[in-house]
Amino acid sequence: MLNSQTTTDKLTINVPELAKLLGISRPVAYELTKREGFPAIRIGERRIIIPVDKLNEWLDREAERA
């Protein structure tokens, strides 16, 4: 789980921040946002944000499945 200090107490992060937090490339992070069940919110045609609390829940679920 990502802690609030890691995300600077932000409610949401963008895709480049997601890539950095998860240690993955930007292209992989963008592909992840297209995955069914991933908590990405699209704003307009270009902006994608990810709520940190929903990301943590998603990571917990994925870890249980592994």
mmCIF file of the N, C-alpha and C atoms, coordinates in Angstrom:
data_MODEL
# 
_entry.id   MODEL 
# 
loop_
_atom_site.group_PDB 
_atom_site.id 
_atom_site.type_symbol 
_atom_site.label_atom_id 
_atom_site.label_alt_id 
_atom_site.label_comp_id 
_atom_site.label_asym_id 
_atom_site.label_entity_id 
_atom_site.label_seq_id 
_atom_site.pdbx_PDB_ins_code 
_atom_site.Cartn_x 
_atom_site.Cartn_y 
_atom_site.Cartn_z 
_atom_site.occupancy 
_atom_site.B_iso_or_equiv 
_atom_site.pdbx_formal_charge 
_atom_site.auth_seq_id 
_atom_site.auth_comp_id 
_atom_site.auth_asym_id 
_atom_site.auth_atom_id 
_atom_site.pdbx_PDB_model_num 
ATOM 1   N N  . MET A 1 1  ? 0.843   -1.174  0.000   1.00 0.00 ? 1  MET A N  1 
ATOM 2   C CA . MET A 1 1  ? 0.000   0.000   0.000   1.00 0.00 ? 1  MET A CA 1 
ATOM 3   C C  . MET A 1 1  ? 0.887   1.236   0.000   1.00 0.00 ? 1  MET A C  1 
ATOM 4   N N  . LEU A 1 2  ? 0.461   2.238   -0.727  1.00 0.00 ? 2  LEU A N  1 
ATOM 5   C CA . LEU A 1 2  ? 1.197   3.488   -0.787  1.00 0.00 ? 2  LEU A CA 1 
ATOM 6   C C  . LEU A 1 2  ? 0.795   4.361   0.382   1.00 0.00 ? 2  LEU A C  1 
ATOM 7   N N  . ASN A 1 3  ? 1.769   4.953   1.042   1.00 0.00 ? 3  ASN A N  1 
ATOM 8   C CA . ASN A 1 3  ? 1.408   5.807   2.170   1.00 0.00 ? 3  ASN A CA 1 
ATOM 9   C C  . ASN A 1 3  ? 1.252   7.252   1.732   1.00 0.00 ? 3  ASN A C  1 
ATOM 10  N N  . SER A 1 4  ? 0.647   8.048   2.588   1.00 0.00 ? 4  SER A N  1 
ATOM 11  C CA . SER A 1 4  ? 0.346   9.427   2.223   1.00 0.00 ? 4  SER A CA 1 
ATOM 12  C C  . SER A 1 4  ? 1.605   10.267  2.040   1.00 0.00 ? 4  SER A C  1 
ATOM 13  N N  . GLN A 1 5  ? 2.690   9.933   2.723   1.00 0.00 ? 5  GLN A N  1 
ATOM 14  C CA . GLN A 1 5  ? 3.922   10.688  2.537   1.00 0.00 ? 5  GLN A CA 1 
ATOM 15  C C  . GLN A 1 5  ? 4.480   10.462  1.139   1.00 0.00 ? 5  GLN A C  1 
ATOM 16  N N  . THR A 1 6  ? 4.316   9.253   0.628   1.00 0.00 ? 6  THR A N  1 
ATOM 17  C CA . THR A 1 6  ? 4.797   8.948   -0.709  1.00 0.00 ? 6  THR A CA 1 
ATOM 18  C C  . THR A 1 6  ? 4.078   9.781   -1.749  1.00 0.00 ? 6  THR A C  1 
ATOM 19  N N  . THR A 1 7  ? 2.799   10.004  -1.559  1.00 0.00 ? 7  THR A N  1 
ATOM 20  C CA . THR A 1 7  ? 1.988   10.730  -2.532  1.00 0.00 ? 7  THR A CA 1 
ATOM 21  C C  . THR A 1 7  ? 1.778   12.189  -2.151  1.00 0.00 ? 7  THR A C  1 
ATOM 22  N N  . THR A 1 8  ? 2.534   12.682  -1.199  1.00 0.00 ? 8  THR A N  1 
ATOM 23  C CA . THR A 1 8  ? 2.461   14.077  -0.751  1.00 0.00 ? 8  THR A CA 1 
ATOM 24  C C  . THR A 1 8  ? 1.047   14.498  -0.383  1.00 0.00 ? 8  THR A C  1 
ATOM 25  N N  . ASP A 1 9  ? 0.292   13.603  0.222   1.00 0.00 ? 9  ASP A N  1 
ATOM 26  C CA . ASP A 1 9  ? -1.052  13.879  0.725   1.00 0.00 ? 9  ASP A CA 1 
ATOM 27  C C  . ASP A 1 9  ? -2.029  14.351  -0.355  1.00 0.00 ? 9  ASP A C  1 
ATOM 28  N N  . LYS A 1 10 ? -1.778  13.984  -1.583  1.00 0.00 ? 10 LYS A N  1 
ATOM 29  C CA . LYS A 1 10 ? -2.690  14.328  -2.666  1.00 0.00 ? 10 LYS A CA 1 
ATOM 30  C C  . LYS A 1 10 ? -3.817  13.313  -2.717  1.00 0.00 ? 10 LYS A C  1 
ATOM 31  N N  . LEU A 1 11 ? -4.990  13.750  -3.131  1.00 0.00 ? 11 LEU A N  1 
ATOM 32  C CA . LEU A 1 11 ? -6.122  12.835  -3.289  1.00 0.00 ? 11 LEU A CA 1 
ATOM 33  C C  . LEU A 1 11 ? -6.000  12.013  -4.561  1.00 0.00 ? 11 LEU A C  1 
ATOM 34  N N  . THR A 1 12 ? -5.379  12.604  -5.581  1.00 0.00 ? 12 THR A N  1 
ATOM 35  C CA . THR A 1 12 ? -5.219  11.903  -6.857  1.00 0.00 ? 12 THR A CA 1 
ATOM 36  C C  . THR A 1 12 ? -3.784  12.061  -7.353  1.00 0.00 ? 12 THR A C  1 
ATOM 37  N N  . ILE A 1 13 ? -3.403  11.148  -8.246  1.00 0.00 ? 13 ILE A N  1 
ATOM 38  C CA . ILE A 1 13 ? -2.116  11.260  -8.921  1.00 0.00 ? 13 ILE A CA 1 
ATOM 39  C C  . ILE A 1 13 ? -2.369  11.150  -10.423 1.00 0.00 ? 13 ILE A C  1 
ATOM 40  N N  . ASN A 1 14 ? -1.389  11.589  -11.208 1.00 0.00 ? 14 ASN A N  1 
ATOM 41  C CA . ASN A 1 14 ? -1.506  11.460  -12.658 1.00 0.00 ? 14 ASN A CA 1 
ATOM 42  C C  . ASN A 1 14 ? -0.693  10.243  -13.115 1.00 0.00 ? 14 ASN A C  1 
ATOM 43  N N  . VAL A 1 15 ? -0.704  9.975   -14.390 1.00 0.00 ? 15 VAL A N  1 
ATOM 44  C CA . VAL A 1 15 ? -0.054  8.763   -14.905 1.00 0.00 ? 15 VAL A CA 1 
ATOM 45  C C  . VAL A 1 15 ? 1.470   8.782   -14.715 1.00 0.00 ? 15 VAL A C  1 
ATOM 46  N N  . PRO A 1 16 ? 2.161   9.888   -14.981 1.00 0.00 ? 16 PRO A N  1 
ATOM 47  C CA . PRO A 1 16 ? 3.604   9.884   -14.710 1.00 0.00 ? 16 PRO A CA 1 
ATOM 48  C C  . PRO A 1 16 ? 3.923   9.615   -13.228 1.00 0.00 ? 16 PRO A C  1 
ATOM 49  N N  . GLU A 1 17 ? 3.106   10.152  -12.326 1.00 0.00 ? 17 GLU A N  1 
ATOM 50  C CA . GLU A 1 17 ? 3.308   9.884   -10.892 1.00 0.00 ? 17 GLU A CA 1 
ATOM 51  C C  . GLU A 1 17 ? 3.030   8.418   -10.577 1.00 0.00 ? 17 GLU A C  1 
ATOM 52  N N  . LEU A 1 18 ? 2.010   7.847   -11.215 1.00 0.00 ? 18 LEU A N  1 
ATOM 53  C CA . LEU A 1 18 ? 1.702   6.430   -11.042 1.00 0.00 ? 18 LEU A CA 1 
ATOM 54  C C  . LEU A 1 18 ? 2.894   5.584   -11.460 1.00 0.00 ? 18 LEU A C  1 
ATOM 55  N N  . ALA A 1 19 ? 3.461   5.893   -12.607 1.00 0.00 ? 19 ALA A N  1 
ATOM 56  C CA . ALA A 1 19 ? 4.622   5.145   -13.105 1.00 0.00 ? 19 ALA A CA 1 
ATOM 57  C C  . ALA A 1 19 ? 5.774   5.214   -12.114 1.00 0.00 ? 19 ALA A C  1 
ATOM 58  N N  . LYS A 1 20 ? 6.037   6.385   -11.600 1.00 0.00 ? 20 LYS A N  1 
ATOM 59  C CA . LYS A 1 20 ? 7.137   6.556   -10.647 1.00 0.00 ? 20 LYS A CA 1 
ATOM 60  C C  . LYS A 1 20 ? 6.869   5.785   -9.354  1.00 0.00 ? 20 LYS A C  1 
ATOM 61  N N  . LEU A 1 21 ? 5.645   5.884   -8.830  1.00 0.00 ? 21 LEU A N  1 
ATOM 62  C CA . LEU A 1 21 ? 5.309   5.203   -7.584  1.00 0.00 ? 21 LEU A CA 1 
ATOM 63  C C  . LEU A 1 21 ? 5.403   3.683   -7.702  1.00 0.00 ? 21 LEU A C  1 
ATOM 64  N N  . LEU A 1 22 ? 4.973   3.158   -8.851  1.00 0.00 ? 22 LEU A N  1 
ATOM 65  C CA . LEU A 1 22 ? 4.970   1.709   -9.030  1.00 0.00 ? 22 LEU A CA 1 
ATOM 66  C C  . LEU A 1 22 ? 6.269   1.181   -9.619  1.00 0.00 ? 22 LEU A C  1 
ATOM 67  N N  . GLY A 1 23 ? 7.149   2.085   -10.043 1.00 0.00 ? 23 GLY A N  1 
ATOM 68  C CA . GLY A 1 23 ? 8.419   1.656   -10.614 1.00 0.00 ? 23 GLY A CA 1 
ATOM 69  C C  . GLY A 1 23 ? 8.253   1.014   -11.981 1.00 0.00 ? 23 GLY A C  1 
ATOM 70  N N  . ILE A 1 24 ? 7.330   1.566   -12.774 1.00 0.00 ? 24 ILE A N  1 
ATOM 71  C CA . ILE A 1 24 ? 7.086   1.056   -14.115 1.00 0.00 ? 24 ILE A CA 1 
ATOM 72  C C  . ILE A 1 24 ? 7.255   2.197   -15.112 1.00 0.00 ? 24 ILE A C  1 
ATOM 73  N N  . SER A 1 25 ? 7.349   1.861   -16.385 1.00 0.00 ? 25 SER A N  1 
ATOM 74  C CA . SER A 1 25 ? 7.504   2.897   -17.396 1.00 0.00 ? 25 SER A CA 1 
ATOM 75  C C  . SER A 1 25 ? 6.183   3.625   -17.619 1.00 0.00 ? 25 SER A C  1 
ATOM 76  N N  . ARG A 1 26 ? 6.251   4.803   -18.202 1.00 0.00 ? 26 ARG A N  1 
ATOM 77  C CA . ARG A 1 26 ? 5.037   5.562   -18.521 1.00 0.00 ? 26 ARG A CA 1 
ATOM 78  C C  . ARG A 1 26 ? 4.131   4.802   -19.475 1.00 0.00 ? 26 ARG A C  1 
ATOM 79  N N  . PRO A 1 27 ? 4.671   4.212   -20.550 1.00 0.00 ? 27 PRO A N  1 
ATOM 80  C CA . PRO A 1 27 ? 3.781   3.465   -21.448 1.00 0.00 ? 27 PRO A CA 1 
ATOM 81  C C  . PRO A 1 27 ? 3.047   2.317   -20.739 1.00 0.00 ? 27 PRO A C  1 
ATOM 82  N N  . VAL A 1 28 ? 3.724   1.630   -19.842 1.00 0.00 ? 28 VAL A N  1 
ATOM 83  C CA . VAL A 1 28 ? 3.077   0.550   -19.083 1.00 0.00 ? 28 VAL A CA 1 
ATOM 84  C C  . VAL A 1 28 ? 2.007   1.132   -18.158 1.00 0.00 ? 28 VAL A C  1 
ATOM 85  N N  . ALA A 1 29 ? 2.288   2.273   -17.559 1.00 0.00 ? 29 ALA A N  1 
ATOM 86  C CA . ALA A 1 29 ? 1.302   2.920   -16.685 1.00 0.00 ? 29 ALA A CA 1 
ATOM 87  C C  . ALA A 1 29 ? 0.059   3.317   -17.478 1.00 0.00 ? 29 ALA A C  1 
ATOM 88  N N  . TYR A 1 30 ? 0.244   3.839   -18.684 1.00 0.00 ? 30 TYR A N  1 
ATOM 89  C CA . TYR A 1 30 ? -0.910  4.196   -19.517 1.00 0.00 ? 30 TYR A CA 1 
ATOM 90  C C  . TYR A 1 30 ? -1.709  2.956   -19.891 1.00 0.00 ? 30 TYR A C  1 
ATOM 91  N N  . GLU A 1 31 ? -1.041  1.857   -20.191 1.00 0.00 ? 31 GLU A N  1 
ATOM 92  C CA . GLU A 1 31 ? -1.749  0.605   -20.489 1.00 0.00 ? 31 GLU A CA 1 
ATOM 93  C C  . GLU A 1 31 ? -2.530  0.130   -19.268 1.00 0.00 ? 31 GLU A C  1 
ATOM 94  N N  . LEU A 1 32 ? -1.950  0.277   -18.095 1.00 0.00 ? 32 LEU A N  1 
ATOM 95  C CA . LEU A 1 32 ? -2.621  -0.124  -16.857 1.00 0.00 ? 32 LEU A CA 1 
ATOM 96  C C  . LEU A 1 32 ? -3.918  0.649   -16.664 1.00 0.00 ? 32 LEU A C  1 
ATOM 97  N N  . THR A 1 33 ? -3.930  1.925   -17.029 1.00 0.00 ? 33 THR A N  1 
ATOM 98  C CA . THR A 1 33 ? -5.148  2.736   -16.861 1.00 0.00 ? 33 THR A CA 1 
ATOM 99  C C  . THR A 1 33 ? -6.272  2.284   -17.777 1.00 0.00 ? 33 THR A C  1 
ATOM 100 N N  . LYS A 1 34 ? -5.952  1.531   -18.810 1.00 0.00 ? 34 LYS A N  1 
ATOM 101 C CA . LYS A 1 34 ? -6.968  1.024   -19.734 1.00 0.00 ? 34 LYS A CA 1 
ATOM 102 C C  . LYS A 1 34 ? -7.535  -0.319  -19.288 1.00 0.00 ? 34 LYS A C  1 
ATOM 103 N N  . ARG A 1 35 ? -6.925  -0.905  -18.281 1.00 0.00 ? 35 ARG A N  1 
ATOM 104 C CA . ARG A 1 35 ? -7.332  -2.221  -17.812 1.00 0.00 ? 35 ARG A CA 1 
ATOM 105 C C  . ARG A 1 35 ? -8.666  -2.156  -17.071 1.00 0.00 ? 35 ARG A C  1 
ATOM 106 N N  . GLU A 1 36 ? -9.530  -3.103  -17.347 1.00 0.00 ? 36 GLU A N  1 
ATOM 107 C CA . GLU A 1 36 ? -10.827 -3.147  -16.671 1.00 0.00 ? 36 GLU A CA 1 
ATOM 108 C C  . GLU A 1 36 ? -10.620 -3.317  -15.166 1.00 0.00 ? 36 GLU A C  1 
ATOM 109 N N  . GLY A 1 37 ? -11.325 -2.512  -14.395 1.00 0.00 ? 37 GLY A N  1 
ATOM 110 C CA . GLY A 1 37 ? -11.223 -2.594  -12.944 1.00 0.00 ? 37 GLY A CA 1 
ATOM 111 C C  . GLY A 1 37 ? -10.182 -1.663  -12.335 1.00 0.00 ? 37 GLY A C  1 
ATOM 112 N N  . PHE A 1 38 ? -9.309  -1.087  -13.168 1.00 0.00 ? 38 PHE A N  1 
ATOM 113 C CA . PHE A 1 38 ? -8.312  -0.157  -12.636 1.00 0.00 ? 38 PHE A CA 1 
ATOM 114 C C  . PHE A 1 38 ? -8.990  1.185   -12.390 1.00 0.00 ? 38 PHE A C  1 
ATOM 115 N N  . PRO A 1 39 ? -8.713  1.822   -11.246 1.00 0.00 ? 39 PRO A N  1 
ATOM 116 C CA . PRO A 1 39 ? -9.443  3.040   -10.850 1.00 0.00 ? 39 PRO A CA 1 
ATOM 117 C C  . PRO A 1 39 ? -8.964  4.331   -11.516 1.00 0.00 ? 39 PRO A C  1 
ATOM 118 N N  . ALA A 1 40 ? -8.966  4.361   -12.820 1.00 0.00 ? 40 ALA A N  1 
ATOM 119 C CA . ALA A 1 40 ? -8.569  5.578   -13.537 1.00 0.00 ? 40 ALA A CA 1 
ATOM 120 C C  . ALA A 1 40 ? -9.807  6.395   -13.884 1.00 0.00 ? 40 ALA A C  1 
ATOM 121 N N  . ILE A 1 41 ? -9.680  7.699   -13.755 1.00 0.00 ? 41 ILE A N  1 
ATOM 122 C CA . ILE A 1 41 ? -10.761 8.619   -14.120 1.00 0.00 ? 41 ILE A CA 1 
ATOM 123 C C  . ILE A 1 41 ? -10.271 9.459   -15.286 1.00 0.00 ? 41 ILE A C  1 
ATOM 124 N N  . ARG A 1 42 ? -11.016 9.422   -16.358 1.00 0.00 ? 42 ARG A N  1 
ATOM 125 C CA . ARG A 1 42 ? -10.670 10.214  -17.527 1.00 0.00 ? 42 ARG A CA 1 
ATOM 126 C C  . ARG A 1 42 ? -11.425 11.537  -17.486 1.00 0.00 ? 42 ARG A C  1 
ATOM 127 N N  . ILE A 1 43 ? -10.677 12.622  -17.648 1.00 0.00 ? 43 ILE A N  1 
ATOM 128 C CA . ILE A 1 43 ? -11.255 13.957  -17.660 1.00 0.00 ? 43 ILE A CA 1 
ATOM 129 C C  . ILE A 1 43 ? -10.983 14.529  -19.047 1.00 0.00 ? 43 ILE A C  1 
ATOM 130 N N  . GLY A 1 44 ? -12.040 14.687  -19.808 1.00 0.00 ? 44 GLY A N  1 
ATOM 131 C CA . GLY A 1 44 ? -11.854 15.122  -21.185 1.00 0.00 ? 44 GLY A CA 1 
ATOM 132 C C  . GLY A 1 44 ? -11.236 14.000  -21.999 1.00 0.00 ? 44 GLY A C  1 
ATOM 133 N N  . GLU A 1 45 ? -10.518 14.374  -23.034 1.00 0.00 ? 45 GLU A N  1 
ATOM 134 C CA . GLU A 1 45 ? -9.931  13.369  -23.914 1.00 0.00 ? 45 GLU A CA 1 
ATOM 135 C C  . GLU A 1 45 ? -8.516  12.990  -23.528 1.00 0.00 ? 45 GLU A C  1 
ATOM 136 N N  . ARG A 1 46 ? -7.827  13.829  -22.776 1.00 0.00 ? 46 ARG A N  1 
ATOM 137 C CA . ARG A 1 46 ? -6.409  13.593  -22.539 1.00 0.00 ? 46 ARG A CA 1 
ATOM 138 C C  . ARG A 1 46 ? -6.017  13.379  -21.079 1.00 0.00 ? 46 ARG A C  1 
ATOM 139 N N  . ARG A 1 47 ? -6.737  13.947  -20.157 1.00 0.00 ? 47 ARG A N  1 
ATOM 140 C CA . ARG A 1 47 ? -6.322  13.921  -18.750 1.00 0.00 ? 47 ARG A CA 1 
ATOM 141 C C  . ARG A 1 47 ? -6.825  12.661  -18.068 1.00 0.00 ? 47 ARG A C  1 
ATOM 142 N N  . ILE A 1 48 ? -5.908  11.986  -17.362 1.00 0.00 ? 48 ILE A N  1 
ATOM 143 C CA . ILE A 1 48 ? -6.243  10.789  -16.587 1.00 0.00 ? 48 ILE A CA 1 
ATOM 144 C C  . ILE A 1 48 ? -5.719  11.001  -15.178 1.00 0.00 ? 48 ILE A C  1 
ATOM 145 N N  . ILE A 1 49 ? -6.599  10.797  -14.191 1.00 0.00 ? 49 ILE A N  1 
ATOM 146 C CA . ILE A 1 49 ? -6.169  10.861  -12.789 1.00 0.00 ? 49 ILE A CA 1 
ATOM 147 C C  . ILE A 1 49 ? -6.562  9.568   -12.100 1.00 0.00 ? 49 ILE A C  1 
ATOM 148 N N  . ILE A 1 50 ? -5.845  9.271   -11.022 1.00 0.00 ? 50 ILE A N  1 
ATOM 149 C CA . ILE A 1 50 ? -6.085  8.047   -10.268 1.00 0.00 ? 50 ILE A CA 1 
ATOM 150 C C  . ILE A 1 50 ? -6.250  8.431   -8.801  1.00 0.00 ? 50 ILE A C  1 
ATOM 151 N N  . PRO A 1 51 ? -7.415  8.158   -8.196  1.00 0.00 ? 51 PRO A N  1 
ATOM 152 C CA . PRO A 1 51 ? -7.582  8.437   -6.762  1.00 0.00 ? 51 PRO A CA 1 
ATOM 153 C C  . PRO A 1 51 ? -6.665  7.522   -5.940  1.00 0.00 ? 51 PRO A C  1 
ATOM 154 N N  . VAL A 1 52 ? -5.897  8.094   -5.059  1.00 0.00 ? 52 VAL A N  1 
ATOM 155 C CA . VAL A 1 52 ? -4.914  7.339   -4.289  1.00 0.00 ? 52 VAL A CA 1 
ATOM 156 C C  . VAL A 1 52 ? -5.589  6.266   -3.433  1.00 0.00 ? 52 VAL A C  1 
ATOM 157 N N  . ASP A 1 53 ? -6.713  6.579   -2.795  1.00 0.00 ? 53 ASP A N  1 
ATOM 158 C CA . ASP A 1 53 ? -7.368  5.582   -1.950  1.00 0.00 ? 53 ASP A CA 1 
ATOM 159 C C  . ASP A 1 53 ? -7.864  4.390   -2.773  1.00 0.00 ? 53 ASP A C  1 
ATOM 160 N N  . LYS A 1 54 ? -8.397  4.651   -3.961  1.00 0.00 ? 54 LYS A N  1 
ATOM 161 C CA . LYS A 1 54 ? -8.868  3.561   -4.837  1.00 0.00 ? 54 LYS A CA 1 
ATOM 162 C C  . LYS A 1 54 ? -7.689  2.762   -5.396  1.00 0.00 ? 54 LYS A C  1 
ATOM 163 N N  . LEU A 1 55 ? -6.567  3.440   -5.661  1.00 0.00 ? 55 LEU A N  1 
ATOM 164 C CA . LEU A 1 55 ? -5.366  2.745   -6.115  1.00 0.00 ? 55 LEU A CA 1 
ATOM 165 C C  . LEU A 1 55 ? -4.890  1.771   -5.040  1.00 0.00 ? 55 LEU A C  1 
ATOM 166 N N  . ASN A 1 56 ? -4.885  2.220   -3.792  1.00 0.00 ? 56 ASN A N  1 
ATOM 167 C CA . ASN A 1 56 ? -4.475  1.348   -2.691  1.00 0.00 ? 56 ASN A CA 1 
ATOM 168 C C  . ASN A 1 56 ? -5.386  0.125   -2.577  1.00 0.00 ? 56 ASN A C  1 
ATOM 169 N N  . GLU A 1 57 ? -6.688  0.347   -2.721  1.00 0.00 ? 57 GLU A N  1 
ATOM 170 C CA . GLU A 1 57 ? -7.636  -0.777  -2.677  1.00 0.00 ? 57 GLU A CA 1 
ATOM 171 C C  . GLU A 1 57 ? -7.374  -1.739  -3.830  1.00 0.00 ? 57 GLU A C  1 
ATOM 172 N N  . TRP A 1 58 ? -7.134  -1.207  -5.015  1.00 0.00 ? 58 TRP A N  1 
ATOM 173 C CA . TRP A 1 58 ? -6.859  -2.035  -6.184  1.00 0.00 ? 58 TRP A CA 1 
ATOM 174 C C  . TRP A 1 58 ? -5.586  -2.850  -5.981  1.00 0.00 ? 58 TRP A C  1 
ATOM 175 N N  . LEU A 1 59 ? -4.543  -2.202  -5.456  1.00 0.00 ? 59 LEU A N  1 
ATOM 176 C CA . LEU A 1 59 ? -3.293  -2.911  -5.198  1.00 0.00 ? 59 LEU A CA 1 
ATOM 177 C C  . LEU A 1 59 ? -3.491  -4.040  -4.191  1.00 0.00 ? 59 LEU A C  1 
ATOM 178 N N  . ASP A 1 60 ? -4.270  -3.791  -3.145  1.00 0.00 ? 60 ASP A N  1 
ATOM 179 C CA . ASP A 1 60 ? -4.553  -4.837  -2.157  1.00 0.00 ? 60 ASP A CA 1 
ATOM 180 C C  . ASP A 1 60 ? -5.260  -6.024  -2.805  1.00 0.00 ? 60 ASP A C  1 
ATOM 181 N N  . ARG A 1 61 ? -6.266  -5.751  -3.628  1.00 0.00 ? 61 ARG A N  1 
ATOM 182 C CA . ARG A 1 61 ? -6.993  -6.830  -4.326  1.00 0.00 ? 61 ARG A CA 1 
ATOM 183 C C  . ARG A 1 61 ? -6.076  -7.612  -5.250  1.00 0.00 ? 61 ARG A C  1 
ATOM 184 N N  . GLU A 1 62 ? -5.245  -6.902  -5.997  1.00 0.00 ? 62 GLU A N  1 
ATOM 185 C CA . GLU A 1 62 ? -4.326  -7.570  -6.929  1.00 0.00 ? 62 GLU A CA 1 
ATOM 186 C C  . GLU A 1 62 ? -3.304  -8.418  -6.176  1.00 0.00 ? 62 GLU A C  1 
ATOM 187 N N  . ALA A 1 63 ? -2.854  -7.942  -5.025  1.00 0.00 ? 63 ALA A N  1 
ATOM 188 C CA . ALA A 1 63 ? -1.889  -8.696  -4.235  1.00 0.00 ? 63 ALA A CA 1 
ATOM 189 C C  . ALA A 1 63 ? -2.515  -9.985  -3.703  1.00 0.00 ? 63 ALA A C  1 
ATOM 190 N N  . GLU A 1 64 ? -3.789  -9.929  -3.346  1.00 0.00 ? 64 GLU A N  1 
ATOM 191 C CA . GLU A 1 64 ? -4.476  -11.123 -2.855  1.00 0.00 ? 64 GLU A CA 1 
ATOM 192 C C  . GLU A 1 64 ? -4.645  -12.156 -3.962  1.00 0.00 ? 64 GLU A C  1 
ATOM 193 N N  . ARG A 1 65 ? -4.828  -11.684 -5.199  1.00 0.00 ? 65 ARG A N  1 
ATOM 194 C CA . ARG A 1 65 ? -5.003  -12.587 -6.328  1.00 0.00 ? 65 ARG A CA 1 
ATOM 195 C C  . ARG A 1 65 ? -3.709  -13.275 -6.729  1.00 0.00 ? 65 ARG A C  1 
ATOM 196 N N  . ALA A 1 66 ? -2.591  -12.645 -6.442  1.00 0.00 ? 66 ALA A N  1 
ATOM 197 C CA . ALA A 1 66 ? -1.276  -13.166 -6.881  1.00 0.00 ? 66 ALA A CA 1 
ATOM 198 C C  . ALA A 1 66 ? -0.855  -14.393 -6.080  1.00 0.00 ? 66 ALA A C  1 
# 
